Amino acid sequence: MKLSKNRSFWAVGLLAVSALLSACEQPGEALIERKKRENEADILAYIAQNNLNATRTDEGIWYFQTKANSTGQTPLTGDEVKYHFVARRLDGVIVDSTDQAGNKPETIILAGTNTVGITLGKYAGILKLKQGEEGAVLVPAYLDGGRNGNLVLPQYSPVRYDLKIVSVRNQNQQIQDYIRANNLTVTTLTTDSVRVIKTLTQPADSMAIVTGKTVTMKYVGKRLNGTTFDSNTAGTFKVQIGTKQVVPGFESGLTALRAGEKATIIFPSSLGYGTTGTGSGANRILPYTPLLFELEIVKVE
């Protein structure tokens, strides 16, 4: 995927950084322009000194690959990417990294302008690599929105990110991996790709859940990493089918059940909270997040 496809993401970061730096103008030259020029000079000197075969992106970031994997999966918007990184100043001092020895990579969902938890520089590098590949990006400070400066790496300093892409999974792969890892058996796959795993079934003469019926239930809503974002275990939550009171995947899963049944339903973000997500804090659902609900149907009327 080319970075030009994510220009709106870059625009947001650049506007924020530009506003911050332009507030500190120097006589004859805005600080942001001077720092931009200095960063570019430092990066070019670094490339020459280390004899790097680096390519410049349209945005002004330099990148080079250190390990290829031609058959690796390419990360696309909406995918979950696990990656390792090492951040260092151009003088070689390491300022941050993941725990590679302990195999604890960072996880990010690529969501364009709605992406959270990553700097623009690392995001740019990830888009240049496939699963199993390694590479590095040299990033001017003004193009690394989302980074907080500190004494070790001042805000205006260029940075090098070495990246290793551990895995790339689209939502269908995430769901399939979850089902396999938890030894689940899908009892119903709806036409809109909701997986229903019944854990308690009832006879065919039990009340079916169809349009117009009101369903009283217990539920626990989870992300596929096991964390809970919402629940009602009192058995008081009610939904009238066909009135769009809940997200489409939730209602679709309900219509595969009957009164008294228990089930787990899993569905992609296109049937949940889509490209923007919802909520805040511990209840936040990030963009492009597939969801899981554990359900118990208390009553259908």
C-alpha positions as CSV (number, residue, x, y, z in Angstrom):
1,M,0.0,0.0,0.0
2,K,1.4,3.4,-0.9
3,L,1.5,6.2,1.7
4,S,-0.3,8.5,-0.7
5,K,-3.4,6.5,0.0
6,N,-3.2,7.8,3.6
7,R,-2.7,11.5,3.0
8,S,-5.6,12.5,5.2
9,F,-3.9,10.7,8.1
10,W,-0.7,12.6,7.5
11,A,-2.6,15.9,7.1
12,V,-4.0,15.6,10.6
13,G,-0.6,15.0,12.1
14,L,1.1,17.7,10.1
15,L,-1.5,20.4,11.0
16,A,-1.1,19.6,14.7
17,V,2.7,19.7,14.6
18,S,2.8,22.8,12.4
19,A,0.5,24.7,14.8
20,L,2.8,23.8,17.7
21,L,6.0,24.8,16.0
22,S,4.8,27.9,14.2
23,A,3.9,29.4,17.6
24,C,7.7,29.6,18.3
25,E,9.0,31.6,15.3
26,Q,12.6,32.7,15.1
27,P,13.7,36.0,13.5
28,G,13.8,35.6,9.7
29,E,12.7,32.0,9.7
30,A,9.9,30.1,11.3
31,L,11.1,27.4,13.7
32,I,9.3,24.6,11.9
33,E,11.0,25.5,8.6
34,R,14.4,25.6,10.2
35,K,13.9,22.3,12.1
36,K,12.6,20.7,8.9
37,R,15.7,21.8,7.0
38,E,18.0,20.7,9.8
39,N,16.3,17.3,10.1
40,E,16.5,16.6,6.4
41,A,20.2,17.5,6.4
42,D,20.9,15.3,9.4
43,I,19.1,12.4,7.7
44,L,20.9,12.8,4.4
45,A,24.2,12.9,6.2
46,Y,23.2,9.8,8.2
47,I,22.3,7.9,5.0
48,A,25.6,8.8,3.4
49,Q,27.7,8.0,6.5
50,N,26.1,4.6,6.8
51,N,26.0,3.9,3.1
52,L,22.2,3.1,3.2
53,N,20.2,2.4,0.1
54,A,17.2,4.4,1.3
55,T,14.2,5.5,-0.7
56,R,12.3,8.8,0.1
57,T,8.5,8.8,0.2
58,D,6.4,11.6,-1.1
59,E,5.9,12.8,2.4
60,G,9.6,13.1,3.2
61,I,10.3,9.9,5.2
62,W,13.2,7.7,4.1
63,Y,12.9,3.9,4.3
64,F,14.9,0.8,3.5
65,Q,14.2,-2.9,3.8
66,T,16.6,-5.3,5.7
67,K,14.7,-8.6,5.3
68,A,12.2,-9.5,2.6
69,N,9.4,-12.0,2.5
70,S,7.8,-12.0,-0.9
71,T,4.9,-14.3,0.2
72,G,4.1,-12.3,3.3
73,Q,0.7,-10.8,3.8
74,T,0.5,-7.1,3.0
75,P,-1.1,-4.9,5.7
76,L,-4.2,-3.1,4.6
77,T,-6.6,-0.7,6.3
78,G,-8.7,-2.6,8.8
79,D,-6.0,-5.2,9.5
80,E,-4.5,-6.0,12.9
81,V,-0.7,-5.9,12.8
82,K,1.7,-7.2,15.5
83,Y,5.2,-5.7,15.2
84,H,8.4,-5.2,17.1
85,F,10.3,-1.9,16.9
86,V,13.5,-0.2,18.1
87,A,13.5,3.6,18.2
88,R,16.9,5.3,18.2
89,R,18.4,8.7,17.7
90,L,20.7,9.2,14.7
91,D,23.7,9.0,17.0
92,G,22.7,5.4,17.8
93,V,21.2,5.9,21.2
94,I,18.2,3.6,21.7
95,V,15.3,5.5,23.2
96,D,12.5,3.0,23.1
97,S,11.7,-0.6,22.0
98,T,9.4,-3.6,22.3
99,D,10.4,-6.6,24.3
100,Q,11.7,-8.9,21.5
101,A,13.4,-11.3,23.9
102,G,10.1,-11.9,25.7
103,N,8.2,-12.0,22.4
104,K,5.9,-9.1,23.4
105,P,5.1,-7.2,20.2
106,E,3.0,-4.1,19.9
107,T,-0.5,-4.5,18.4
108,I,-2.1,-1.9,16.1
109,I,-5.3,-1.8,14.0
110,L,-4.6,0.1,10.8
111,A,-7.5,2.6,10.6
112,G,-6.2,5.6,8.6
113,T,-7.2,8.8,10.3
114,N,-8.8,6.9,13.2
115,T,-5.6,5.0,14.0
116,V,-4.5,5.3,17.7
117,G,-1.5,4.2,19.6
118,I,1.2,4.7,17.1
119,T,3.4,7.5,15.7
120,L,3.1,8.6,12.0
121,G,6.6,7.4,11.4
122,K,6.1,3.9,12.6
123,Y,2.7,3.8,10.7
124,A,4.5,4.7,7.5
125,G,7.1,2.0,8.1
126,I,4.5,-0.7,8.7
127,L,2.7,0.2,5.4
128,K,6.0,-0.5,3.6
129,L,6.5,-4.0,4.9
130,K,4.8,-7.4,4.7
131,Q,4.4,-10.1,7.3
132,G,7.8,-11.5,8.2
133,E,9.7,-8.5,6.7
134,E,12.0,-6.1,8.5
135,G,13.0,-2.6,7.6
136,A,13.7,0.9,9.0
137,V,12.4,4.4,8.5
138,L,14.2,7.7,9.1
139,V,11.7,10.2,10.2
140,P,11.9,14.0,10.5
141,A,10.3,15.3,13.7
142,Y,7.6,17.2,11.8
143,L,6.4,14.0,10.2
144,D,6.3,11.9,13.4
145,G,3.0,13.1,14.8
146,G,1.9,11.3,17.9
147,R,5.4,11.3,19.4
148,N,5.9,13.0,22.8
149,G,9.4,14.6,23.1
150,N,11.5,14.0,26.2
151,L,15.1,14.6,27.4
152,V,16.4,11.5,25.7
153,L,14.6,12.2,22.3
154,P,13.7,15.9,22.1
155,Q,10.5,16.8,20.1
156,Y,12.4,18.3,17.3
157,S,14.9,15.4,16.8
158,P,14.7,13.1,13.8
159,V,14.4,9.4,14.7
160,R,15.1,6.0,13.2
161,Y,12.5,3.2,13.7
162,D,13.6,-0.4,13.0
163,L,10.5,-2.5,12.4
164,K,9.8,-6.2,12.3
165,I,6.3,-7.3,11.2
166,V,5.3,-10.4,13.2
167,S,1.8,-10.9,11.9
168,V,-0.8,-9.4,9.7
169,R,-4.4,-10.6,10.1
170,N,-7.6,-9.3,8.5
171,Q,-10.9,-9.6,10.5
172,N,-11.9,-12.9,9.1
173,Q,-8.5,-14.4,10.0
174,Q,-8.8,-13.0,13.5
175,I,-12.2,-14.6,13.9
176,Q,-11.1,-17.9,12.5
177,D,-8.0,-17.9,14.7
178,Y,-10.1,-17.2,17.8
179,I,-12.5,-20.1,17.0
180,R,-9.7,-22.5,16.4
181,A,-7.7,-21.4,19.5
182,N,-10.8,-21.9,21.7
183,N,-11.9,-25.2,20.2
184,L,-15.3,-23.8,19.2
185,T,-17.7,-25.3,16.8
186,V,-19.8,-23.0,14.7
187,T,-23.4,-24.2,14.6
188,T,-24.7,-21.5,12.3
189,L,-23.0,-19.2,9.8
190,T,-25.5,-16.5,8.8
191,T,-25.7,-15.0,5.3
192,D,-24.1,-11.8,6.7
193,S,-21.1,-13.7,8.2
194,V,-22.2,-13.9,11.9
195,R,-20.8,-17.0,13.5
196,V,-23.2,-18.6,16.1
197,I,-21.8,-21.1,18.5
198,K,-24.7,-22.6,20.6
199,T,-23.7,-23.8,24.0
200,L,-27.2,-24.7,25.1
201,T,-29.9,-25.7,22.7
202,Q,-33.7,-26.0,23.1
203,P,-36.3,-28.1,21.2
204,A,-37.7,-26.9,17.9
205,D,-41.0,-26.0,19.6
206,S,-39.3,-23.3,21.8
207,M,-40.2,-19.8,20.8
208,A,-38.1,-18.6,17.8
209,I,-36.6,-15.1,17.6
210,V,-38.1,-13.4,14.6
211,T,-39.0,-9.8,13.5
212,G,-41.4,-8.1,15.9
213,K,-40.5,-10.3,18.9
214,T,-39.1,-8.8,22.1
215,V,-36.1,-10.6,23.5
216,T,-35.1,-10.5,27.2
217,M,-31.5,-11.7,27.7
218,K,-28.2,-11.7,29.6
219,Y,-25.1,-10.8,27.7
220,V,-21.4,-10.1,28.0
221,G,-19.7,-8.2,25.1
222,K,-16.0,-8.9,24.5
223,R,-13.2,-8.1,22.1
224,L,-11.3,-11.1,20.7
225,N,-8.4,-10.5,23.0
226,G,-10.8,-11.5,25.9
227,T,-11.4,-8.1,27.4
228,T,-14.9,-7.1,28.3
229,F,-16.4,-3.8,27.1
230,D,-20.0,-4.2,28.1
231,S,-22.4,-6.6,30.0
232,N,-25.8,-7.1,31.5
233,T,-25.9,-10.3,33.5
234,A,-29.1,-9.4,35.4
235,G,-31.3,-10.8,32.7
236,T,-33.1,-7.4,32.2
237,F,-31.8,-6.3,28.8
238,K,-34.5,-6.2,26.1
239,V,-34.4,-5.8,22.3
240,Q,-37.3,-5.7,19.9
241,I,-36.2,-7.4,16.7
242,G,-36.4,-5.3,13.6
243,T,-36.2,-1.9,15.3
244,K,-32.4,-1.4,14.9
245,Q,-31.9,-1.0,18.7
246,V,-28.6,-2.8,18.5
247,V,-25.8,-3.2,15.9
248,P,-26.7,-5.5,12.9
249,G,-24.4,-8.4,13.9
250,F,-26.0,-8.6,17.4
251,E,-29.6,-8.8,16.0
252,S,-28.6,-11.2,13.2
253,G,-27.1,-13.5,15.8
254,L,-30.2,-13.3,17.9
255,T,-32.4,-14.5,15.1
256,A,-30.5,-17.8,15.0
257,L,-31.6,-18.6,18.5
258,R,-34.7,-19.6,20.5
259,A,-36.0,-19.0,24.0
260,G,-33.8,-20.6,26.7
261,E,-30.8,-21.0,24.5
262,K,-27.2,-19.9,25.2
263,A,-24.7,-19.0,22.6
264,T,-21.6,-17.1,21.6
265,I,-21.9,-14.9,18.5
266,I,-19.0,-13.4,16.7
267,F,-19.1,-10.9,13.9
268,P,-16.9,-8.4,11.9
269,S,-16.8,-4.7,12.5
270,S,-18.9,-4.1,9.4
271,L,-21.8,-5.5,11.5
272,G,-20.6,-3.6,14.6
273,Y,-19.1,-0.2,15.1
274,G,-17.4,0.0,11.7
275,T,-14.5,2.3,10.7
276,T,-14.9,4.7,13.6
277,G,-15.5,2.6,16.7
278,T,-17.3,3.8,19.8
279,G,-17.1,4.5,23.5
280,S,-14.2,5.7,25.6
281,G,-11.8,4.4,28.3
282,A,-12.1,0.7,29.2
283,N,-15.4,0.5,27.2
284,R,-13.8,1.9,24.0
285,I,-14.2,-0.2,20.9
286,L,-11.5,0.7,18.3
287,P,-12.3,1.0,14.6
288,Y,-12.3,-2.3,12.6
289,T,-12.8,-4.4,15.7
290,P,-14.6,-7.7,15.4
291,L,-16.9,-8.4,18.4
292,L,-18.0,-11.4,20.5
293,F,-21.1,-11.7,22.6
294,E,-22.0,-14.4,25.1
295,L,-25.8,-14.6,25.2
296,E,-28.4,-16.3,27.3
297,I,-32.0,-15.9,26.1
298,V,-34.2,-15.5,29.1
299,K,-37.6,-14.8,27.4
300,V,-39.1,-14.2,23.9
301,E,-42.5,-12.6,23.7
